[in-house]
Structure formats: structure tokens, C-alpha cells
Amino acid sequence: MRKLIVLLAIAIVALGASPALAINATFTVTGHFGVTTTTSKCTSLPYPALCPSGDNCVCYTATKTSLHTATGGLLTIPPGTTTVDVSVDNTRNTSHPGCKPAWGEIQYTQTGGSDMATIEFFASLCSPLGATLPLTFSGGGALTNATLVVEGFPLSGITGLGTATGTYSPANTGTNLTLNLTAVVVP
């Protein structure tokens, strides 16, 4: 009986460290972007403050933001505070015509709880292909050191890498930003 208990304990520990427990998840952030133009740091957050010296960066800070998970079921994102800061370098192009390098950081903290997450991303922000279409984000991102509820259990140290996409409609007065991180998340 002891051997069986020891073997079960070893199997549980081995499975707990296994990448086979990876979860495919899409995190979606929505909000309203305001904009200020500056040649200095766009934010005090480390990742969006990467505007190269001498470049003209447009700094976006979102208000009325919320973070959701679109996969439903495995990951739970309770109500909380979400901040979004994005820098767009207007001096440089990533392609022609009309794509600019962008990098940003999304920080989430649960209201009255321990859940938290940081998503860092880099992308190209590209001009719309048509007059009524939004600008688009396309790139990659990472979920770094999150504490989230998985299947009803809070887990810390959750990480993930994936693609970052989204849209931005400067003319809209309401929700004009949607960012998605589709990632393989490892609890």
C-alpha cells in the first residue's frame, strides 16, 4: 500500500510539472484609448517605456478597460482593475505602407482578491485597408508570472507565449480598442 501511495505521489508531482497540462487560452482586453504625443518615456511601466531616444512615440493609455478570457471554462478572470499602456513609434516603419512598431503592457489585479497577471506584447500597428475599417495590431506577446483561477483552484507562476492581435478605431468615442493574446498557458 505504501508503494502505491508513493507511486501516486510521484505521478502527481510529475504531471504537475508537465507541459502536457498546457491550456490554450485567449485573453481579450477591451477599453477606450486616449492618446498623448511625447518624445520621452510613454509610461513608467518598463515595457512600453522602450521608445528609442530621439524617436517620436505616440503614447496610448486605455480607460474603462477590462480583461476577459475567451476560452471559457478552464481559466477564470474575476472582476478587477486592468491598465493598458502602449507606445507606437511614429519615426520608424515595420513595413510599407503604414505599419509602425508598437509595444505595450497590460496589468490586471483582481478586486479584493489575489489574482493578477501581466501581459507584455509587441506588434505592428497598421493603417486600415479601407476608409471605415480600424487600425490593426499584429504581433506576439507573453503572459508573465500570473496568478489565476484554473478549474476553481488558484495557481501562481502561470506563463504563456502566443500571438497578439487587435484593432483600434481612433474615431470611436466608446470602446475603441480590442487586444487579444492567444497563448499556450502553462500552470
N, C-alpha and C positions, 0 to 999 in steps of 0.2 A: 504494500500500500504506500509506504514512504517513497519507493522508487517511482510510482505512478504520480504522486504529488510533485516530486522533484522534476520529473519529465514535463508535467503540465506547466509548472512554473517557468522552466526553461523555454518551452514553446511560446508562452505568453510574452516573455521578455523578448524573444527573437522576433515574434510577429510585431510587437510594439515598435521595434526599430526598423521594420521592413518597409522599403519603398512600395511594396505591394499594397499598402494601406493608403496610397496616394488617392486624392479626391480631385476630380475635375470640377472646377468651380468658376463661375463668372461673377465678379463683383461689379456692381454698377453704381456709379455716383452721379447724382443729378444736382443741379443748382443754377444759380444766376451768376455770371461772371461780370465783374466790374473791371475796369482797365485803367492803369496809370502808366505813363511812359517815363522811363528813367534810364540813365546810363550807369547807375550804381546798382548795388545789390537789390534784387526784387523782393526779397523776404529774408527773415532771419533763419528760416529753415535751411539746412545745409544743401539739399539737392537743387531746389530752384534758384539758389543764390549763385549758380555757376556761370552767370553771364560773363563772357570774356571781357577783360579790361579794354575799354575803348569802343566796345560794340554798343549799339543802341538796342536795348531789350525792352519789350513790352511786358509789363507785369500784370498778371491776372490773379485776382483773388475772388473766390466764389463766396456768395452769401446764400442763405437758405438751402444749404447742402444737406444731402442725406446719402448714406451708404446702404446698399442692399446687396443681397446675394440672389442671383437669378437661377441658381440650380435647384433651390427648394429642397428641403428635407435634411441633408446632412449638416450643413453649416447654418447656424442661426445668428443673425445680426440684430440684436435688440436695439431699441431706440438709443440714440447717443448724439454726440457732437462730432461733426465732420468738418475739417478745414481743408481747403484745396488752394494751393498756390502753384502757378505755372509761369515760367519765363519763356518768352518767344524772342529769338534773336532776329531782329529785322535787318541786321547788317549782312547776314550770310544766307545762302540758299542751299537746300539739300537736293533740289532738282529744279528743272526749268519746265514749265513756268509756274511760279508762285508757291513753292513749298519752303517753309522756314523751319529751322531746328527748334524744338520745344522740349522742355524737361520740367518735371514737377513732382510734387509730393502731396499725398492725401493722408491725413491723420485722422483716425477715428478713436473716440473714447466713449464707452458706454455710460449712459446716465445712471448714477447710483450703483454701478457695478464694476467688475474687473476687466471686462472685455476691452481690448484695444488692438489697433492694427495700424501699420504704416505701409503705404503703397508708394513706391518710387517708380517713375516712368520716364521714358524718353520717346520722342516721336517727331514726325514731320507734321506741321500744321499746314495744310494745303488749301489754296483758294478753291472756291466752289466751281464745279464744272458747268453749272447753269446759274442764271440770274436769281432764281428763287431757292437754290439749294444752300445748305450750310457749309461752312468750312469743315474739313475733316482732319482728325488725328489718326495717325497710323504709326505704330512702333512696338515697343516692348516694355515690360515692367516686371516688378518684383514685389511680392508680399513679404515683408521682413519682420520676423520675430513677433507674430501676432498671438494674442490670447483670445480664443473664440470658443463658442459652444459647438461641439460636434456630437451629434446624436444624443443631446441632452447632457453631455459631460464637458466641463470647461477644460480646454487643453491649452498649454502655453508653448512657445517656441515654434509655432506654426510658420512655415515658409512656403514660398511658391514662386515660380517663374512662368511667364507667359506673354501673350500678345496684348498690347494696349491699343484700343481703338476708341473713336468717339466723334462727336460733332459739336460745333459751336456756331450759333446763329447770332451775330452781333446786333441785329435789328430787333430781336425779340426782347420784350420787357419782362417777361416771366422767366420760366425755366428755359435757359438758352444753352445749357451745357449738359452733355451726357458723356461720361467716360466709362469704359468697360475694361476690366482686366480679366482675361480668360486664362486661367493658370492651372497647372497641376500642383495641388496643395498637399504638403506632407505634414501630418500632425506629429 
